[in-house]
């Protein structure tokens, strides 16, 4: 027994080295097992995410409906009632997107597709005119690149690739749909017994770690919950305010497709950082066939409304929701988008904001200790 105590560190290193060696020689089997385990846990992970998002709304309703009541039947009915209201709120939000925003977005894509020939004619005519004035652009390669046949062949190739991608995405969507149903049921169980689940997790931590680490875990969870809640509420308000402002001023100045553009800008603004600009680009493509004046007017209105909303209205209503500098928001969006697409873009900002807040607190705490020790 004394031998094991004396050489405990060395034996631990040997064990870790052995595990790393086995993992290296059986890397393919290990990755397959991890992937299989992740696929099995996917519905539960989705359920946890759904429960977390719904809990943001549930807590708002719990603060409204009899928060200080001690009546037994009120305490028993409040949680299911708040969960029901939260589900209805989310359903109404999706209904709005389904019955108003998505048809407008589809209409905008139809307008863009119908306007492609006019845009092509205008752009190709301008390019040919520039090529005629510029000697080195009159060679056969440039002429072939600008020709309609070349564009048609490229579009056909892109369409074929897009078709295969859509078929693959449809299969993934069906799988995600059933995972989402299971996850939703799991989320309801979590929300219905969230205090009991939280108490069980706390007792588990208290049994195996010190009280100091239990307090640290609670602080991390509180910071994470507050950051995610502020981010999603702020992003939603940001999109709604920007969409309304753009729509109202486009209607005042008589710009075509005002309602459609407002819905497109508002819907795409839900994507952090780049979303509103994506909506602006789509709107420009819609307005180009209507003439350059409407396009220029829209760009001016969009820039003014975006700056007004970002720098004046949004900070007063929401404040600094995540406390993350712009450069880190940009990095989070790029990294999240490269790894997990739209989902990565949406969740990368609050995740990095949480890490940033916790790291900043730890840095300040260490610096304060250092100053005290130096003094």
C-alpha positions as CSV (number, residue, x, y, z in Angstrom):
1,X,0.0,0.0,0.0
2,X,2.8,2.3,0.8
3,X,4.4,1.6,-2.6
4,X,1.3,2.7,-4.4
5,X,1.1,5.9,-2.3
6,X,4.8,6.7,-2.9
7,X,4.6,6.2,-6.7
8,X,1.0,7.4,-7.2
9,X,2.0,10.2,-9.6
10,X,4.3,8.0,-11.7
11,X,1.6,5.3,-11.9
12,X,-0.9,7.9,-13.0
13,X,1.3,9.1,-15.8
14,X,1.9,5.5,-17.0
15,X,-1.8,4.9,-17.0
16,X,-2.5,8.1,-19.0
17,X,0.3,7.2,-21.4
18,X,-1.2,3.7,-21.9
19,X,-4.6,5.1,-22.6
20,X,-3.2,7.6,-25.1
21,X,-1.3,4.8,-26.9
22,X,-4.4,2.6,-27.1
23,X,-6.4,5.6,-28.4
24,X,-3.8,6.3,-31.0
25,X,-3.6,2.7,-32.4
26,X,-7.4,2.3,-32.3
27,X,-8.2,5.9,-33.4
28,X,-10.8,4.9,-36.1
29,X,-12.7,2.6,-33.7
30,X,-12.6,5.3,-31.0
31,X,-14.0,8.0,-33.3
32,X,-16.7,5.7,-34.5
33,X,-17.7,4.9,-30.9
34,X,-17.7,8.6,-30.0
35,X,-19.8,9.5,-33.0
36,X,-22.3,6.7,-32.2
37,X,-22.5,7.9,-28.6
38,X,-23.0,11.5,-29.8
39,X,-25.8,10.4,-32.2
40,X,-27.5,8.5,-29.3
41,X,-27.3,11.6,-27.0
42,X,-28.4,14.1,-29.7
43,X,-32.1,14.1,-28.7
44,X,-31.2,14.7,-25.1
45,X,-28.8,17.5,-26.0
46,X,-31.5,19.1,-28.2
47,X,-33.9,18.7,-25.2
48,X,-31.5,20.4,-22.9
49,X,-31.2,23.3,-25.4
50,X,-35.0,23.6,-25.8
51,X,-35.4,23.5,-22.0
52,X,-32.8,26.3,-21.6
53,X,-34.4,28.5,-24.2
54,X,-38.0,27.9,-22.9
55,X,-36.8,28.5,-19.3
56,X,-35.9,32.1,-20.3
57,X,-39.6,32.7,-21.1
58,X,-40.9,30.6,-18.2
59,X,-39.0,32.7,-15.7
60,X,-40.5,35.9,-17.2
61,X,-44.0,34.4,-16.7
62,X,-43.2,33.1,-13.2
63,X,-42.2,36.7,-12.3
64,X,-45.7,37.9,-13.5
65,X,-48.1,35.2,-12.2
66,X,-48.4,35.2,-8.4
67,X,-44.6,35.2,-7.7
68,X,-45.1,35.6,-3.9
69,X,-48.2,33.5,-3.4
70,X,-48.0,30.7,-0.8
71,X,-51.3,29.1,-1.6
72,X,-50.8,25.4,-2.3
73,X,-52.9,25.2,-5.5
74,X,-51.4,28.3,-6.9
75,X,-47.9,27.0,-6.3
76,X,-48.9,23.7,-8.0
77,X,-50.5,25.3,-11.0
78,X,-48.1,28.1,-11.6
79,X,-45.3,26.1,-13.2
80,X,-47.4,24.1,-15.7
81,X,-49.3,27.3,-16.5
82,X,-46.1,29.2,-17.2
83,X,-44.6,26.4,-19.3
84,X,-47.9,26.3,-21.3
85,X,-47.7,30.1,-21.9
86,X,-44.0,29.8,-22.9
87,X,-44.9,27.1,-25.4
88,X,-47.8,29.2,-26.8
89,X,-45.5,32.3,-27.0
90,X,-42.9,30.3,-29.0
91,X,-45.6,28.8,-31.2
92,X,-47.0,32.3,-31.9
93,X,-43.5,33.5,-32.9
94,X,-43.0,30.6,-35.3
95,X,-46.5,31.1,-36.7
96,X,-45.7,34.8,-37.4
97,X,-42.5,33.7,-39.2
98,X,-44.4,30.9,-41.0
99,X,-47.4,33.0,-42.2
100,X,-45.8,36.3,-42.8
101,X,-42.0,36.4,-42.9
102,X,-41.3,33.2,-44.8
103,X,-43.9,34.0,-47.6
104,X,-42.4,37.4,-47.9
105,X,-38.9,35.9,-48.1
106,X,-40.1,33.4,-50.8
107,X,-41.6,36.4,-52.6
108,X,-38.3,38.2,-52.4
109,X,-36.4,35.2,-53.8
110,X,-39.0,35.0,-56.7
111,X,-38.5,38.7,-57.4
112,X,-34.7,38.2,-57.4
113,X,-34.9,35.2,-59.8
114,X,-37.3,37.0,-62.1
115,X,-35.0,40.0,-62.2
116,X,-31.8,38.0,-62.9
117,X,-32.2,38.3,-66.8
118,X,-32.5,42.1,-66.4
119,X,-29.6,42.3,-64.0
120,X,-27.5,40.1,-66.3
121,X,-28.3,42.2,-69.4
122,X,-27.4,45.5,-67.6
123,X,-24.2,44.1,-66.0
124,X,-23.0,42.3,-69.1
125,X,-23.7,45.3,-71.3
126,X,-21.7,47.5,-68.9
127,X,-18.8,44.9,-68.8
128,X,-18.7,44.6,-72.6
129,X,-18.6,48.4,-72.9
130,X,-15.7,48.6,-70.4
131,X,-14.0,45.7,-72.3
132,X,-14.2,47.5,-75.6
133,X,-12.6,50.6,-74.1
134,X,-9.9,48.5,-72.4
135,X,-7.6,46.8,-74.9
136,X,-6.4,43.9,-72.7
137,X,-10.0,42.9,-71.9
138,X,-10.9,42.2,-75.5
139,X,-9.2,38.8,-75.7
140,X,-11.2,35.5,-76.2
141,X,-11.0,34.3,-72.6
142,X,-12.7,37.4,-71.3
143,X,-15.3,37.4,-74.1
144,X,-16.1,33.7,-73.3
145,X,-16.4,34.4,-69.6
146,X,-18.9,37.2,-70.3
147,X,-20.9,35.1,-72.8
148,X,-24.4,33.8,-72.0
149,X,-23.4,30.2,-72.8
150,X,-20.6,30.3,-70.2
151,X,-23.0,31.7,-67.5
152,X,-25.6,29.1,-68.4
153,X,-23.2,26.2,-68.1
154,X,-21.9,27.5,-64.7
155,X,-25.5,27.9,-63.4
156,X,-26.4,24.4,-64.6
157,X,-23.4,23.0,-62.7
158,X,-24.2,24.9,-59.6
159,X,-27.9,23.8,-59.9
160,X,-26.9,20.1,-60.0
161,X,-24.7,20.5,-57.0
162,X,-27.4,22.4,-55.2
163,X,-29.9,19.6,-56.0
164,X,-27.7,16.9,-54.4
165,X,-27.1,19.1,-51.4
166,X,-30.9,19.7,-51.0
167,X,-31.6,15.9,-51.1
168,X,-29.0,15.3,-48.5
169,X,-30.3,18.1,-46.3
170,X,-33.9,16.7,-46.6
171,X,-32.7,13.4,-45.1
172,X,-30.9,15.2,-42.3
173,X,-34.1,17.4,-41.7
174,X,-36.3,14.3,-41.2
175,X,-33.8,12.9,-38.7
176,X,-33.6,16.2,-36.9
177,X,-37.4,16.4,-36.8
178,X,-37.7,13.1,-34.9
179,X,-34.8,14.0,-32.6
180,X,-36.6,17.3,-32.0
181,X,-39.8,15.6,-30.9
182,X,-37.9,13.4,-28.4
183,X,-35.9,16.4,-27.3
184,X,-39.1,18.5,-26.8
185,X,-40.6,15.8,-24.5
186,X,-37.4,15.6,-22.6
187,X,-37.4,19.4,-22.2
188,X,-40.9,19.3,-20.7
189,X,-39.7,16.8,-18.1
190,X,-36.7,19.1,-17.3
191,X,-38.9,22.2,-17.0
192,X,-41.6,20.5,-14.9
193,X,-39.0,19.3,-12.3
194,X,-36.3,22.0,-12.9
195,X,-35.9,22.8,-9.1
196,X,-35.7,19.1,-8.3
197,X,-33.1,18.5,-11.1
198,X,-31.1,21.5,-9.9
199,X,-31.2,20.3,-6.3
200,X,-30.1,16.8,-7.3
201,X,-27.2,18.2,-9.4
202,X,-26.2,20.4,-6.4
203,X,-26.2,17.5,-4.0
204,X,-24.1,15.5,-6.5
205,X,-21.5,18.3,-6.6
206,X,-21.5,18.7,-2.8
207,X,-20.9,15.0,-2.4
208,X,-17.8,14.9,-4.6
209,X,-16.3,18.4,-4.6
210,X,-15.6,21.1,-2.0
211,X,-18.1,23.9,-1.1
212,X,-15.8,26.4,-2.8
213,X,-16.1,24.6,-6.2
214,X,-19.8,24.2,-5.7
215,X,-20.1,28.0,-5.4
216,X,-17.9,28.4,-8.5
217,X,-20.1,26.0,-10.5
218,X,-23.2,27.9,-9.4
219,X,-21.7,31.2,-10.5
220,X,-20.7,29.8,-13.9
221,X,-24.3,28.6,-14.4
222,X,-25.8,31.9,-13.4
223,X,-23.4,33.9,-15.7
224,X,-24.2,31.5,-18.6
225,X,-28.0,31.7,-18.0
226,X,-27.9,35.5,-17.8
227,X,-25.7,35.9,-20.9
228,X,-27.7,33.6,-23.1
229,X,-31.0,35.1,-21.9
230,X,-29.8,38.7,-22.6
231,X,-28.4,37.7,-25.9
232,X,-31.5,36.0,-27.3
233,X,-33.9,38.7,-26.1
234,X,-31.6,41.5,-27.4
235,X,-31.1,39.9,-30.8
236,X,-34.9,39.4,-31.2
237,X,-35.6,43.1,-30.2
238,X,-32.8,44.2,-32.5
239,X,-34.3,42.4,-35.5
240,X,-37.8,43.6,-34.8
241,X,-36.9,47.2,-34.3
242,X,-34.7,47.3,-37.4
243,X,-37.4,45.6,-39.6
244,X,-40.1,48.0,-38.4
245,X,-37.9,51.1,-38.9
246,X,-36.8,50.1,-42.4
247,X,-40.4,49.1,-43.4
248,X,-41.9,52.4,-42.1
249,X,-39.4,54.7,-43.9
250,X,-39.5,52.7,-47.1
251,X,-43.3,53.0,-47.1
252,X,-43.1,56.8,-46.4
253,X,-40.7,57.3,-49.4
254,X,-42.7,55.0,-51.7
255,X,-40.0,52.4,-52.3
256,X,-41.3,49.2,-53.9
257,X,-41.7,46.0,-51.9
258,X,-41.5,47.9,-48.6
259,X,-43.3,45.2,-46.5
260,X,-41.3,42.4,-48.2
261,X,-38.0,44.1,-47.6
262,X,-38.9,44.9,-44.0
263,X,-39.6,41.2,-43.3
264,X,-36.4,40.1,-45.1
265,X,-34.2,42.6,-43.2
266,X,-35.9,41.7,-39.9
267,X,-35.7,38.0,-40.4
268,X,-32.1,38.0,-41.5
269,X,-31.1,40.4,-38.7
270,X,-31.7,37.5,-36.2
271,X,-28.3,36.3,-37.5
272,X,-25.6,38.1,-35.4
273,X,-23.4,40.7,-37.0
274,X,-23.8,39.9,-40.7
275,X,-27.6,39.1,-40.8
276,X,-28.9,42.6,-41.5
277,X,-26.3,43.1,-44.3
278,X,-27.4,39.9,-45.9
279,X,-30.9,41.1,-45.9
280,X,-29.8,44.4,-47.4
281,X,-28.0,42.6,-50.2
282,X,-31.1,40.6,-51.0
283,X,-33.2,43.8,-51.0
284,X,-30.8,45.5,-53.4
285,X,-31.1,42.5,-55.8
286,X,-34.9,43.0,-55.6
287,X,-34.7,46.7,-56.3
288,X,-32.2,46.8,-59.1
289,X,-34.8,46.0,-61.8
290,X,-36.9,48.9,-60.4
291,X,-34.1,51.4,-61.2
292,X,-31.0,52.8,-59.6
293,X,-32.8,55.6,-57.7
294,X,-34.9,53.3,-55.6
295,X,-31.8,51.1,-54.9
296,X,-29.8,54.2,-53.8
297,X,-32.7,55.5,-51.7
298,X,-33.0,52.1,-50.0
299,X,-29.3,51.9,-49.2
300,X,-29.4,55.4,-47.7
301,X,-32.5,54.6,-45.6
302,X,-31.0,51.2,-44.5
303,X,-27.7,52.7,-43.4
304,X,-29.3,55.6,-41.5
305,X,-31.9,53.2,-39.8
306,X,-29.2,50.7,-39.0
307,X,-26.9,53.3,-37.4
308,X,-29.8,54.9,-35.5
309,X,-31.1,51.6,-34.2
310,X,-27.6,50.2,-33.3
311,X,-26.2,53.3,-31.6
312,X,-29.3,55.1,-30.1
313,X,-32.4,53.0,-29.8
314,X,-31.0,49.5,-29.1
315,X,-28.6,50.5,-26.3
316,X,-31.3,52.4,-24.5
317,X,-33.8,49.5,-24.7
318,X,-31.5,46.5,-24.2
319,X,-28.2,47.9,-23.0
320,X,-25.0,46.0,-23.4
321,X,-26.6,42.6,-23.5
322,X,-23.5,40.4,-23.8
323,X,-20.6,42.7,-22.9
324,X,-18.4,41.3,-25.7
325,X,-16.2,43.6,-27.8
326,X,-16.9,43.8,-31.5
327,X,-13.7,42.1,-32.5
328,X,-14.6,39.0,-30.5
329,X,-18.1,39.0,-31.8
330,X,-16.6,39.0,-35.3
331,X,-14.3,36.1,-34.4
332,X,-17.1,34.1,-32.7
333,X,-19.4,34.5,-35.8
334,X,-16.7,33.5,-38.2
335,X,-15.5,30.5,-36.2
336,X,-19.0,29.3,-35.3
337,X,-20.2,29.6,-38.9
338,X,-17.2,27.7,-40.2
339,X,-17.7,24.8,-37.7
340,X,-21.5,24.5,-37.4
341,X,-23.1,26.8,-40.0
342,X,-26.2,28.9,-38.9
343,X,-26.5,27.2,-35.5
344,X,-22.8,27.9,-34.8
345,X,-23.3,31.5,-35.7
346,X,-26.2,31.9,-33.4
347,X,-24.7,30.1,-30.4
348,X,-21.1,31.1,-30.7
349,X,-21.6,34.7,-29.6
350,X,-23.2,33.9,-26.2
351,X,-20.8,31.0,-25.6
352,X,-17.8,33.2,-26.2
353,X,-19.4,36.1,-24.2
354,X,-19.8,33.7,-21.2
355,X,-16.2,32.6,-21.4
356,X,-15.1,36.3,-21.8
357,X,-17.0,37.4,-18.7
358,X,-15.7,34.5,-16.6
359,X,-12.1,35.0,-17.8
360,X,-12.3,38.8,-17.2
361,X,-13.6,38.2,-13.6
362,X,-10.7,35.8,-12.9
363,X,-8.1,38.2,-14.4
364,X,-9.4,41.1,-12.3
365,X,-9.5,38.9,-9.2
366,X,-5.9,37.8,-9.7
367,X,-4.7,41.3,-10.4
368,X,-6.3,42.6,-7.2
369,X,-4.6,39.8,-5.2
370,X,-1.3,40.7,-6.8
371,X,-1.7,44.4,-5.9
372,X,-2.6,43.5,-2.4
373,X,0.5,41.2,-2.1
374,X,2.7,43.9,-3.6
375,X,1.4,46.5,-1.2
